[in-house]
Amino acid sequence: MKRVKFISLTICLALLVGMLAGCSNTDGNKDNKEGSAEEKKVTITYWQHSSQARDDMMKTLAYEFMQENQDITIKMEFIPEADYSTKLISSLATDAAPDVFQVQSGMIPRLVKAGSIQPLDGEILSTDNIANDFVPASVDALQVDGKYYGLPTDLQTIVLYWNKDLAKEANLDAEKGPQTWDELLDWAKKLTKFENGKMVQSGWGEKGYAPEVEAFIAQNGGKMVDDSGKFVFADDPKSVEAIKFVVDAYKNDKVYDVEFMKNWAGFRQGKVAIMLGHPAMLGNLKQTAPNVNLGIGLIPAKEDKHTTAVTSWSYTISKKAESKAATKWIEYLTSPEVEKRWTEQTGELPARKELLNDEELVKDEQLKILLSSLNDSVVGNLQLASTYKIWGDGYQKLILTDDPFEDTLKKIQDELNAEISKDL
């Protein structure tokens, strides 16, 4: 009997030890799980070219994002614009590359070809949602082989600015502004003044800024590039016709002279009557030219089409980044709430369709016009520093030399195609 009791006691002790061991293992598993959760915390490094107002706003956005996503830390670096592209491109081949960064939209195909970036995570931002929610011209340049490699920021179109007081002096409809390209040219001629053979007032400070010319090419039915992205404007009659129109406004109609004064400086001083430019210029002009009685309208139309060209930068993810966390950060930066604040504080346009008719934004009549410019928009095709320079240098030859127009245009096209064929 005593032996039986002893055996029972031994069994009970063994069971108790096992239970305690089980409890100990459970606690150990709990510790391991907590350790795993800790390991899942992600740090996203983020780069952008620097300006004080933009930097300050981005710091606020990062703080708010981290409050909502405590498993993600955003580490930011703001780089002077003059150094930004060189530092970014060199970093992408190394472990020093940021996880998320801003880059000109025109760089996306090159970066994809080089294998330096990855597409947005489809579980966070599906291609269907992006296509449905964003203005097509704002995201089309960010798509390669059906995948989106970023979402837009610094979004701009081309709109029309004019000096109402100068228009009134010339007995023009200062409130309405010129509505067509022919009307714009007519206004420009009437608003240009010479004294003793010297220009004292320019009617239109046009010198071939690429998105302005691209917009007119699109309205005129021309093609800047073919379906493969190759530049074809010099071989396309409608494109040649559009480019010649703006070149002739300078060379033949003499509505502007680069020796007169810089076009935007002249506009601020009331010496240039009309300018085409980006919506972000509105905030700049309010600060730098408060005495100019400013008119704002859509880009002039051809056959009732006010088609404008879109340029932008992109929030993009490097190949080394943790995909979901990086995409989550980009999703936040391009959310309706953040885009609305960004528009209100910076003057840059939102890319989301729903914000083009936002009740609070369209209360401002000037902003309403700027937002509506996105309703008829196409992708700009010269969204690289190098392609802008090739176009700009070539255009100077078109307006300032007597070299044959068609030959110069063909040379510009050849140089652009050689540039875009280069590897990163």
WOMO-V876574 format. One record per run of one state. SS is the DSSP state (alpha for helix, beta for strand, coil for the rest). FROM is the first residue (numbers start at 1). TO is the last residue. Records with the same first field share a line. If there is no record, write none. Layout:
SS=FROM-TO, FROM-TO
//
This chain:
coil=1-1, 40-41, 50-51, 69-71, 80-80, 92-99, 115-116, 119-126, 135-135, 145-146, 149-150, 157-158, 170-179, 192-192, 196-197, 203-209, 220-224, 226-230, 232-232, 236-236, 252-262, 269-271, 273-273, 278-280, 289-293, 299-300, 303-304, 306-307, 319-322, 334-335, 347-348, 350-351, 358-360, 364-364, 376-376, 380-384, 401-404, 421-424
alpha=2-39, 52-68, 81-91, 105-114, 127-133, 136-142, 164-169, 181-191, 210-219, 233-235, 237-251, 263-268, 281-288, 323-333, 336-346, 353-357, 361-363, 365-375, 385-400, 405-420
beta=42-49, 72-79, 100-104, 117-118, 134-134, 143-144, 147-148, 151-156, 159-163, 180-180, 193-195, 198-202, 225-225, 231-231, 272-272, 274-277, 294-298, 301-302, 305-305, 308-318, 349-349, 352-352, 377-379
//
